[in-house]
Amino acid sequence: MTVNSNVSIGRAGEPRAFVTTRWSLILSAANSESGEQEACTVLDELCRTYWRPVFSFVCRRGYSMQDAQDLAQDFFCEDTET
């Protein structure tokens, strides 16, 4: 079965679309003039939206659940440092 690279398989085996990137949120966090609080709020929303897809991607690459959790967390930590 061929699956589009931006589609994941749900628990029942049906394809699920990857959440569209919210560039407005990313740009808002990067250019936030209202300070650290708004940037933290935006980062929280991005993490809640994208953590599961990133974690699932890493799991499908053969990593254990614990390693996949660590790698997903590292992805977001590295993203916030740049």
ChimeraX attribute file (.defattr): number of C-alpha atoms within 10 A of each C-alpha:
attribute: neighborCount
match mode: 1-to-1
recipient: residues
	/A:1	2
	/A:2	4
	/A:3	9
	/A:4	9
	/A:5	8
	/A:6	11
	/A:7	14
	/A:8	18
	/A:9	13
	/A:10	10
	/A:11	8
	/A:12	6
	/A:13	8
	/A:14	10
	/A:15	13
	/A:16	12
	/A:17	14
	/A:18	14
	/A:19	11
	/A:20	9
	/A:21	11
	/A:22	10
	/A:23	9
	/A:24	10
	/A:25	17
	/A:26	15
	/A:27	12
	/A:28	15
	/A:29	22
	/A:30	14
	/A:31	11
	/A:32	15
	/A:33	10
	/A:34	10
	/A:35	10
	/A:36	11
	/A:37	11
	/A:38	14
	/A:39	20
	/A:40	12
	/A:41	12
	/A:42	20
	/A:43	20
	/A:44	11
	/A:45	13
	/A:46	17
	/A:47	14
	/A:48	10
	/A:49	15
	/A:50	16
	/A:51	17
	/A:52	13
	/A:53	17
	/A:54	18
	/A:55	20
	/A:56	16
	/A:57	15
	/A:58	19
	/A:59	18
	/A:60	11
	/A:61	9
	/A:62	10
	/A:63	14
	/A:64	12
	/A:65	13
	/A:66	10
	/A:67	14
	/A:68	20
	/A:69	19
	/A:70	13
	/A:71	17
	/A:72	23
	/A:73	16
	/A:74	12
	/A:75	14
	/A:76	16
	/A:77	11
	/A:78	10
	/A:79	10
	/A:80	11
	/A:81	6
	/A:82	6
